[in-house]
Amino acid sequence: MKLVILDRDGVINFDSDQFIKNPREWNPIPGSLEAIAQLNQAGFRVVVATNQSGIGRGLFDMSTLNAIHAKMHKLVGQVGGRIDAVFFCPHAADSRCSCRKPKAGLFSDIAARFHVDLPNVYAVGDALRDIQAAISVGARPVLVKTGKGMRTIEGGQLPDVVPVHENLAQAVQAIINTPTTTPAL
């Protein structure tokens, strides 16, 4: 199975330092939804792995997060794509959970649910913590310059081997055009 893991805020939709707290604030980055559809058409399953500390901070509740994700699924579907699952960490930054990126919990859960070896999986993010989580499980990290991407580059801690693309649409083109080995199920 071919699988790609995407961060949400800053990769699929515009990010906000004040958090995305309701469906009205969730707005896709131009080309991102079509990029997800292109992944699907190329035989990839798409999973979102996202930190959502706004829940732990009391900024929004689960029903609101579900409404945000319903909007995301609907808009992706309208362009012929699909997101197979959304994995999220609801904990605040000071939590000692194992699921908040850069920790590997979300990625390990995805690997278990989809029965996939992570070294064959691309993980696209805009923040250093996305890249660190991918590296920690042996996945193939990809950085986009949208969202926090430019700050991540300017921070100087991004490993040189991590490919960098302008946005999800360009990252997807590179992923689709890169030969990969995928294990048979």
C-alpha positions as CSV (number, residue, x, y, z in Angstrom):
1,M,0.0,0.0,0.0
2,K,1.2,3.5,-0.8
3,L,0.5,6.0,1.9
4,V,1.3,9.7,2.5
5,I,0.9,11.4,5.9
6,L,0.1,15.1,5.8
7,D,0.2,17.6,8.6
8,R,-3.0,19.7,8.5
9,D,-2.5,23.4,9.5
10,G,0.1,25.1,7.2
11,V,0.1,22.2,4.7
12,I,-3.5,21.6,3.7
13,N,-5.0,24.8,5.1
14,F,-3.8,28.2,6.1
15,D,-2.4,28.2,9.6
16,S,-3.1,30.8,12.4
17,D,-1.1,31.7,15.5
18,Q,-4.5,32.0,17.2
19,F,-5.4,28.4,16.2
20,I,-8.1,27.2,13.8
21,K,-11.0,27.2,16.2
22,N,-14.1,26.7,13.9
23,P,-15.0,25.6,10.4
24,R,-15.1,29.2,9.1
25,E,-11.4,29.7,10.0
26,W,-10.4,26.5,8.1
27,N,-9.5,27.6,4.6
28,P,-7.5,25.5,2.1
29,I,-4.2,26.7,0.7
30,P,-4.7,27.0,-3.1
31,G,-3.9,23.7,-4.9
32,S,-3.7,21.6,-1.7
33,L,-7.1,19.9,-2.1
34,E,-6.3,19.1,-5.8
35,A,-2.9,17.8,-4.7
36,I,-4.6,15.3,-2.3
37,A,-6.9,14.2,-5.2
38,Q,-3.7,13.7,-7.4
39,L,-2.2,11.5,-4.7
40,N,-5.4,9.4,-4.6
41,Q,-5.4,9.1,-8.4
42,A,-1.8,7.9,-8.3
43,G,-2.8,5.1,-5.9
44,F,-1.8,6.7,-2.6
45,R,-3.9,6.7,0.5
46,V,-3.8,9.9,2.5
47,V,-3.8,10.3,6.2
48,V,-3.6,13.5,8.3
49,A,-1.6,13.6,11.5
50,T,-2.1,16.8,13.4
51,N,-1.4,18.4,16.8
52,Q,-4.7,20.0,18.0
53,S,-3.7,21.5,21.3
54,G,-6.6,23.9,21.1
55,I,-8.7,21.1,22.6
56,G,-6.4,20.8,25.6
57,R,-6.3,24.5,26.0
58,G,-10.1,24.7,26.0
59,L,-10.3,26.9,22.8
60,F,-12.7,24.4,21.1
61,D,-14.2,21.0,21.7
62,M,-14.4,17.7,19.9
63,S,-17.7,18.5,18.1
64,T,-16.0,21.7,16.7
65,L,-12.9,19.7,15.6
66,N,-15.3,17.1,14.0
67,A,-17.0,20.0,12.1
68,I,-13.7,21.4,10.9
69,H,-12.7,17.9,9.6
70,A,-16.1,17.4,8.0
71,K,-15.5,20.6,6.1
72,M,-12.1,19.4,5.1
73,H,-13.4,16.0,3.9
74,K,-16.3,17.6,2.0
75,L,-14.0,20.1,0.1
76,V,-11.5,17.4,-0.7
77,G,-14.3,15.2,-2.0
78,Q,-15.6,18.0,-4.2
79,V,-12.3,17.9,-6.2
80,G,-12.3,14.1,-6.5
81,G,-10.1,13.3,-3.5
82,R,-10.3,11.7,-0.1
83,I,-8.6,11.6,3.2
84,D,-8.6,8.1,4.6
85,A,-8.2,9.0,8.2
86,V,-7.3,11.9,10.6
87,F,-5.1,11.2,13.6
88,F,-4.8,14.0,16.1
89,C,-3.2,14.8,19.4
90,P,-5.6,16.9,21.6
91,H,-3.1,17.6,24.3
92,A,-1.6,20.9,25.3
93,A,2.1,21.6,24.6
94,D,3.1,21.0,28.2
95,S,1.5,17.6,28.3
96,R,3.6,14.5,28.6
97,C,1.7,12.5,26.1
98,S,3.3,10.3,23.5
99,C,1.2,11.5,20.6
100,R,2.1,15.2,20.3
101,K,4.6,15.7,17.5
102,P,7.6,15.6,17.5
103,K,6.9,12.4,19.4
104,A,6.1,9.4,17.3
105,G,2.8,8.3,18.8
106,L,0.6,9.5,15.9
107,F,2.9,7.9,13.3
108,S,3.0,4.6,15.2
109,D,-0.8,4.5,15.5
110,I,-1.0,5.1,11.7
111,A,1.5,2.3,11.0
112,A,-0.5,-0.1,13.2
113,R,-3.9,0.9,11.7
114,F,-2.8,0.7,8.1
115,H,-0.4,-2.2,8.5
116,V,2.4,-0.2,6.7
117,D,6.1,0.1,7.2
118,L,6.9,3.7,7.8
119,P,10.2,3.8,5.8
120,N,8.0,3.5,2.7
121,V,5.8,6.5,3.7
122,Y,6.2,10.1,2.9
123,A,5.3,12.6,5.7
124,V,4.7,16.2,4.6
125,G,4.9,19.0,7.2
126,D,5.6,22.6,7.6
127,A,7.2,22.6,11.1
128,L,10.4,21.1,12.5
129,R,8.3,18.9,14.8
130,D,6.6,17.3,11.8
131,I,10.0,16.5,10.3
132,Q,11.4,15.2,13.6
133,A,8.4,12.9,14.1
134,A,8.8,11.5,10.6
135,I,12.6,11.0,11.1
136,S,12.1,9.3,14.5
137,V,10.1,6.5,12.8
138,G,12.1,6.2,9.7
139,A,9.5,7.8,7.4
140,R,10.4,10.0,4.5
141,P,10.1,13.7,5.6
142,V,9.2,16.5,3.2
143,L,9.0,20.1,4.2
144,V,6.7,22.7,2.5
145,K,7.4,26.4,2.7
146,T,3.7,27.3,3.5
147,G,2.5,27.7,7.1
148,K,5.6,27.6,9.4
149,G,7.8,26.3,6.6
150,M,9.9,29.4,6.0
151,R,10.4,29.8,9.8
152,T,11.5,26.2,9.9
153,I,14.1,26.8,7.2
154,E,15.3,30.0,8.8
155,G,15.6,28.2,12.2
156,G,18.6,26.3,10.8
157,Q,17.8,23.0,12.3
158,L,16.3,21.3,9.3
159,P,18.5,18.3,8.2
160,D,20.1,18.9,4.8
161,V,18.6,15.6,3.4
162,V,15.0,16.8,3.8
163,P,13.5,17.9,0.5
164,V,11.8,21.3,0.5
165,H,9.0,22.4,-1.8
166,E,7.0,25.6,-2.2
167,N,3.7,24.0,-1.2
168,L,1.8,20.7,-1.1
169,A,1.0,20.7,-4.8
170,Q,4.7,20.8,-5.6
171,A,5.6,18.2,-3.0
172,V,2.9,15.9,-4.4
173,Q,4.4,16.2,-7.9
174,A,7.8,15.2,-6.5
175,I,6.3,12.3,-4.5
176,I,4.3,10.9,-7.5
177,N,7.3,11.2,-9.8
178,T,9.7,9.5,-7.4
179,P,10.0,5.7,-7.8
180,T,9.3,3.9,-4.5
181,T,9.3,0.4,-3.3
182,T,6.1,-0.6,-1.6
183,P,5.7,-3.9,0.2
184,A,2.9,-6.2,-0.8
185,L,0.2,-6.7,1.8
